[in-house]
């Protein structure tokens, strides 16, 4: 059973945007795609770029450092599906966004 920790409010992450949050000492990128929230590891597999600061296009985040692209719903790299980031469960209660650890 996951232990959920509040990391933001719905208003903190507008639709089509991302944000880096910290959960248990780990940097996690939180995204709002069509009103649904997703969480993946924040460090790009290429050179550790901050994905929470990347441009969001639909369900794709583009690393701000070198342009690597990931599907925020699965953590998979769009050019090589064998390259995956960790994904975390997210739930929204009232206006609180919580990530499971």
Buried (B, 14 or more C-beta within 10 A) or exposed (E): EEEBEEBBEBEBBEEEBBBBBEBEEBBBBBBBBEEEBBBBBBBBBEEEBBBBBBBBEEBBBBBBBEEBBBBBBBBBBEEEEEBBBEBBEBEBEEEBBBBBE
